Every structure is written in C-alpha cells, then in structure tokens.
C-alpha cells in the first residue's frame, strides 16, 4: 500500500508541472517579440534599396549593326616599291580626340523630364526592436526646366502619387490612405526663383547647388531648401537629391500601427533626367 510520503511526492510532481509551463509562456512571447521582427526584416521584407544616386542612371541606348548586315569590302590597292635611295616614308601620328567644350549658350532653352527618372520616399521604421527603412518609388514623373546661360530660370516636377510602390502591399495601402491620393493624386516641386550654377562643368562632372522652392504634398505647400547634385551626361542634364519632410508640416498622419512604428519624418528622393527640347 502506498505510503504517505509517496502520495506527497506524487502531488508535488503534478503541482510543479503547471508552474513550469507558466514560466514558459512569457519566455515564448519574448522570443516571438524578438524573433518576429528578425524574421520579418531578414526573410520576408527585402533589403531596401540605397538612396538614389547617379549609379541608378541607365545608359543611353546605342545603335548597333545587325549581325546579318552586309559588310562592304575594299579590294587591296597595289603600291609601288620605293626607288633606291628614296627616304623611308613615315607615318604621322593620329591627333588625339578631345571632348567638345560646351558653352553656356548651347544649353539655352527648355529641357523636359524623360524616361528613367524616379521619385519616392524613404522613412525609418521599427518593428519590435529591429530598425529598418521603408522605401517606395515610381517612374511616373513629369517636369521641365528652362536654362539661360548658366542660370535655371524656371523649373518644376510632378509625381503621380498613386503609382508609388514599395515591397509590401499592406504598406502601399496605408501609404495611399495617409497621403489621401484619391483627393491629392499628385505632388510637386516648383523652383522658387532663378538659380545660377556658375559655369558649365565638363561632361560627367557633378556639381552641388542649393535649391529653394515650394514643395506640395497632400495639398499643403511649404517652402524648402535642399542640396542637389547635377551633371551633364550623355547629352542630358541629370539631377539627384532628397528633401527632408516632417509629416505634421503637411498634415500627413503618422503611419505607425500596432506592429510597426515609423518616424515622424522622412525624405522625398528624386533622380531626374532632363532631355533637350
């Protein structure tokens, strides 16, 4: 027959088991809170693209000759042997080709935004304790600028807000709601006044200028100043930069939710390629 000590041991073992299980519950929750964001950022969400730069400019297509094109050939021409005692002919070196210098007046006139241009946003976000970035972009950008000598006399560009996409459909839906794209389908920047860049840089050389003007987001317009890199390249004028934006200045709701917390500010990024005409 079981002794009293055996009964106490049996009861003790079974009373201790629930306590061990209860200790495991918060441990699982903590691991989930720590591991969930890690899985999200490292396995679900793709690595955000780096800030826009001239490295994102696609090369201008070049004309190629079809493989089956007929190649013209020239029959060899016989040359007479030099007379005895005649000096040996020398070959003159081919003169080096130098890049054509472009004067300021050659840049005069209108330039329009062409395909390959990009614009979008970059916002810091935190999921759990893991820090990351949310990035959305679109190539639906229009705009133009006018040059007179070394001065930009006018310039503006417009972005189709509904076309901005990130790597997450849920984020894109929240973005469209927060930016109220139904009532404010576009955002734009307009140069505030003439902008002088001093001199015409060599082809491919970038210069940095401070740009001021009016930025309109969600129907609200604010004056902004920000640096822009610009260069002449492949017959185009290329510009790249970003504009700091504080959400409350434009009436933009903070897009934080129960799972992800975002900063109350972000960047408007752009890469604009301008073609003559």
ABEGO torsion letter per residue (X at the ends): XBBAAAAAAAAAAAAAAAAAAAAAAAAAAAAAAAAAAAAAAAAABBBBBBBBBAAABBBBBBBBBBAABBBBBBBBBBBBBBBBGBBBBBBBBBBBBBBBBBBAAAABEBBBBBBGBBBEBBBBBBBEABBBBBBBBBABBBEBBBBBEABBABBBBBBBAAABBBABAAAAAAAAAAAGAAABABBBBBBAEBBBAGBBBBBGBBBBBBBBEBBBBGGBBBBBBBBBBBBBBGGBBBBBEBBBBBAAAAGBBBABBAABBBBABBBBBBBBBBBBX
